[in-house]
Structures are given as C-alpha cells and as structure tokens.
Amino acid sequence: MESDKSVADYQIVGTAAGAAGDAQSPSNPEAYSRDVLWARMDDEISPEEVEAALDGEDRPRIVDIRSPGEFARGHIPGSENVPFGELPDRIGEFADADHIVTVCPHGKASVQAARLIGSYEGTTDARVESMAGGLEAWEGDLESDADADSSEAPESPF
C-alpha cells in the first residue's frame, strides 16, 4: 500500500547533524529527507470519535501511556497500558495495527507518543492519532482493575 503522506504530515525530531532545525529546507524533499529524522502522526481524534470507533467494527488499539498504577485506577475499556517510558522498547508490538489511538491524562504527552509510534516503519500504513484533551476530556465509561489501590499516590511523570 502506497502512503499518501507528504512532508507537511511529519514533524522533525532531529537530523543526522544533530538537533531539529539543523537540516536544509524542506523545499527539496528528496535531499531533505536523507538528513532528517521524521516523526509522523496522522491527527488528533476527539473523545467522542474514539467512543464511536470503539463501538464500530474496526475498533482501534487504544494505547494508554500512563503508569501502571494510574491505568489500574481507571482506563478506557479495552485499552492497553504501555507506559511512555517503555514505548521505545515495545514499539514493535504495533506492527500489525491498522488504527492506533494514544491516550494520556491531558492530551499532550499522547501527541508525542503518537508521533513516536507513527515513526516506526512497522506502522507506515496505520492510522496513528492522539486523543484530544486526554482522559480529562473523556466522558465515556472507565474500567478499573479490582486490585487498584486508591490510597496510592499518582505515579505520573508528567
């Protein structure tokens, strides 16, 4: 399947020369792309669209990037917990996914997680999105693990 992405669909995360911004202009994408490390994310998706997609036939993989303790206290039903710090080591788990939605508390860190997942060669054909507003904006049901300790302090690195 051929990608319909353009240079504008990617964020520069670094270059062969060092930090982002050190590369030449994207006016010549062929020359530019040799030296730039790209991170792709398709878009943000609203919580309402996520909820509707969960009820549909082509259910997305919901990747909650919070700590295991936070995830256990409440998460979108059917979501999987891949803490942000583990994401680089576990990115291969998403190779066969068609649609991935990343989730975090406020919708900021999940944008970075979506870009990281989108940069993986195994997700080239996948639709990778971040849920806008994070769990703070989620109005749907949450499920929690029975053994979640509510007295435990939050473990958020953000």
N, C-alpha and C positions, 0 to 999 in steps of 0.2 A: 504494500500500500504506500503510495507516494504522499509525502507530507505537503500540506498546503500552507505551511508556516513561512513567514518572511522574517527578515532581520528585525523588524519592528516588534515581533512577538516574543523577543528574548530580552533578558536583562544581562548586562555584562557583569560577571562576578570576578573577573580577573583576566590577566593576559599572560602570554609567555614571558613578557618583560617584567611582570610584577603586578601591581595593583590595578584595579579597574581604572580606566581613563588613560592608561599609558599607550594604548594602541592607536593606530591610524583611524581615520574617519570611516564610518560605515558606508560611504558613498561608493566604494568598490567592495561589495560583499565577499567576493572570492578571495581577494588579498586579505581583507579584514578578518575573515573567519579563520584563517590559518593561525593567527596570533591571539585570538580571543577565546576565553573560556565562557561558554554561554550557559545560562540557566533559563529554562522555559517553564512558563506557567500559562495555561490557557486563559483563565479568567477567575473572577470570584463568582461564587454562586450564593444566592440568598438562602437563608434557613428554610424559607417556605418551599423553594425549589428542591432543596435536599429532602425535605419531608415528603414531597410529592414523588421524588425519584425512588425513595425507599419503599413506597407503595407500588411502584411500577415493576415491570418485567425485567428490565435491565438495571438492576439495583447496583449503585456504585459501591466501591470499597470505601468505607469511612475510616480514616486513619486519625486517631486522637493522639496528639503528640505530648500530652501532659504526663506527669509522673504516674507510676502505677497506683499510688495512694489516692491521688486526685481522681484518676479514672475509676477506681473501685467505688468511690463515694457517689459517682453519678456520671453516666455517659449515654450517648445516643444509642438506642437499641441496635445491636448487630455491629457496632463499631469495634475496631481492633485497636489495642494500645501499643503504639510504637513511640516511646519517649523520644523527644527531639534529639537528645544526645546519642541515642542508639541508631538513629536513622541512617547515617552513612554506612554503618556495618550491616544494616538489614535491608538496604535498598533493593537488592536482588529479589526480595520477596514480592515485588510489584511487577515483575517482568511480564506476567500474563494478564494483567488487569486492562480492562477497556476504559474504565472510568474510575478515577480516584478523587476523593474529596478529603482535604486535610482540615482538621479542627483543633482549635486551641481555646483558651479562655476568652480572649477578646478579638480574635481575628487578625492579629499582627504576626505572631510567630508562625502561624499556619501558612502565611503567604511565602515565607522563606522555605518552609518545609515543602510546599507545592513546587517551588522553583527547583529545589534540590531533586525531588522525585522526577520532575519533568526533564532534568538534565541527564538522567540515566538513560543510556542507549536502549535499555530493555523496555522503556515506556514511550518510545518515539511516537507510536501510533495511539497511545492512550490519551484520553481527555483528563487533564490534571487541573483541579480547581481548589481554591481555598474557600471555606465557608465565611462569608462576610459577617463581621460582628462577633464571630466565635460563639461559644456556648452561652455567653451573656445575652445574645440575641435569639437563641433557640427557645421556642415556645412549645415544642413538642414534648412528648414523654421522655423521661430519662430512666434508665435502669441502673441499679447499683448491685454490687457484689454483697452477698449476705454477710461475709466476714469483714466488711469495711469498718474500720474503727473511726467513728465520728469524732473522737476526742483527740485524734492525731492532728498535729498542726499541718497546714498545707505544705506541700513539697515543691512548689512551683519555682523553677529557676528564673522566671521572668518577672 
